[in-house]
Amino acid sequence: METKRLFYMDWLRVLVILSLIPFHASLTYLRYGIVPIKAPVSGLAALPFLTVSVPLGDFVMTLLFFIAGMASFYSFKSRGRCNYLRERRHKLLFPFLLGWFFFLSPATGYVQALYEGYADGFVNFLPQFFWYQCFHYNGYGHLWFLLYLYVFSLLSVPLFNRWNKDESRLERIGAFFSQGRRLLLPIGFIVLLELCLRPFFHPDAYIIVFDWANDAVYLSLFIFGYVFASDGRIQEKIKTYYNLSKAFVLLSLATLFFVNIQSQMFYSNEVYLTLLWVLSKGVYECSAIIFLLNFGRTRLNRGGRAIGYLSRSTDPEKSSGMRSWPGAVALP
């Protein structure tokens, strides 16, 4: 098969990361997570912010972990286990530790403390942040993605190394999922994880040892992304679900809007709203990934200076295989 650079994966990652700016801005006006700048609004006044937060909040990180899994396939294949681990340490763990201990997390924690009534200076706040209530101040803050991705990479190394040494294992997996409707199995698995775990674990905790719902969903999508990148048959098979994914995106998104308008929070006292939320969330994040992969492949698979600059500027790992995207199949 012809090898081509998958520019559309660069575009999808860039667009998703850029969308996080209006997404987090809208959260400061709602009841999602920590809002140390603006008190939450309710009723019809919240609708403009929900139109931004709802479509992005229930799938954007799942797509990033899926793309990170794809990047890991190319990175692991070209670097091998030792260099892959070294690269992950330098590009994920070190920036996380620097930001958590010295830069971003203490500053944002201090802003939250001021919002909650803290009246002392920043220097006097640091012992309280590090030794007493670090996780109270939004856990790892916006750096949580780096830590989660690093831990997932470590956990997946034995599996990736086994597949890398014996490529026939991945070929059999690709052959299995590319037959009939078996590609629906991983989709059903993600939906099942959402149903079984999401109602019991707060989605904004981002404290990895207590965040089983996000751990299970994001790690699964990370591994699925690796498998997807490894086999052209799966990449071709996903085309057949393009039109179906459009319908499920619209249906699940409409349900998510209904739930959010009713409660404007992740969890509601009404059990049926919680069940509707976790079910529609699972369907939405899977169908949106399928839709965007197909849309990007047909409409965004083009290079140029713009994507080169944006890809370098928005790459959270700076170097992970994401910038090259050697294709596994002949692209249309």
Secondary structure, 3 states (H helix, E strand, C coil): CCCCECHHHHHHHHHHHHHHHHHHHHHCCCCCCCCCCCCCCCHHHHHHHHHHHHHHHCCHHHHHHHHHHHHHHHHHHHHHHHHHHHHHHHHHHHHHHHHHHCCHHHHHHHHHHHHCCCCCCHHHHHHHHHHHCCCCCCCCHHHHHHHHHHHHHHHHHHHHHHHHHCHHHHHHHHHHHCCCCCCHHHHHHHHHHHHHHHHHCCCCCCCHHHCHHHHHHHHHHHHHHHHHHHCHHHHHHHHHHHHHHHHHHHHHHHHHHHHHHHHCCCCCCCHHHHHHHHHHHHHHHHHHHHHHHHHHHHHCCCCCHHHHHHHHHHCCCCCCCCCCCECCCCCC
